[in-house]
Amino acid sequence: MPLHRRINITLPEETIRLIDRVAKKGDRSFLISEAVRHYVASVGKARLRRLLKEGALRHAERDLRLAEEWSGLDETPWREDRE
């Protein structure tokens, strides 16, 4: 059985009204828990996307140069000398 812990939080009245619109009586905790998990996952994915984009931009010139240097190998025919 998962461990639960009671905490005391303060939310704006408007937020409580929104929660009550979608959560059944007694399900506020579940809704808040799911919302926090979703938010953290979204923030994590957005951060990862941002880091990947920054890295790609930072290394773009290097990566293009390497691709150009190695592209000639794709055009070089490979043959086995059996003489």
C-alpha positions in Angstrom: 0.0 0.0 0.0 1.5 3.4 -1.0 2.5 5.7 1.9 0.4 8.9 2.1 1.3 12.0 4.1 -1.1 14.8 5.1 0.1 18.3 4.3 -1.4 21.7 4.7 -1.5 23.9 1.5 -3.1 27.1 0.6 -4.6 27.6 -2.8 -6.5 30.5 -4.4 -10.2 30.3 -4.2 -10.4 30.1 -8.0 -8.1 27.1 -8.1 -10.3 25.3 -5.5 -13.4 26.0 -7.6 -11.6 24.5 -10.6 -10.6 21.4 -8.6 -14.2 21.0 -7.4 -15.5 21.2 -10.9 -13.6 18.1 -12.0 -13.1 16.1 -8.8 -15.7 14.2 -7.0 -16.1 14.9 -3.3 -13.2 13.4 -1.5 -11.0 13.1 -4.6 -9.2 16.4 -4.4 -5.9 14.7 -3.2 -6.0 12.3 -6.1 -6.6 15.1 -8.6 -3.8 17.3 -7.2 -1.4 14.3 -7.1 -2.1 13.5 -10.8 -1.8 17.2 -11.8 1.6 17.5 -10.0 2.8 14.3 -11.7 1.7 15.5 -15.1 3.2 19.0 -14.6 6.6 17.5 -13.5 6.7 15.2 -16.4 5.8 18.0 -18.8 8.5 20.3 -17.3 11.0 17.5 -17.5 10.3 16.8 -21.2 10.4 20.5 -22.0 13.7 20.9 -20.2 15.1 17.9 -22.1 13.9 19.3 -25.4 15.5 22.6 -24.6 18.8 21.0 -23.6 18.9 18.9 -26.8 18.2 21.9 -28.9 20.8 24.0 -27.2 23.4 21.2 -27.7 22.5 20.7 -31.3 22.8 24.4 -32.0 26.1 24.7 -30.1 27.6 21.8 -32.0 26.0 22.5 -35.4 29.1 23.8 -37.2 31.3 21.0 -35.8 28.7 18.3 -36.8 28.4 19.8 -40.4 32.2 19.8 -40.8 32.5 16.2 -39.6 29.6 15.1 -42.0 31.4 16.8 -44.9 34.7 15.2 -44.0 33.3 11.7 -43.8 30.8 12.0 -46.7 33.6 11.2 -49.2 33.9 7.7 -47.7 30.4 6.9 -48.7 31.4 7.7 -52.3 34.6 5.7 -52.2 34.1 2.2 -53.7 35.3 -0.6 -51.4 36.8 -3.5 -53.2 38.7 -6.5 -52.1 42.1 -7.2 -53.7 42.3 -10.9 -54.3 45.6 -10.9 -56.1 
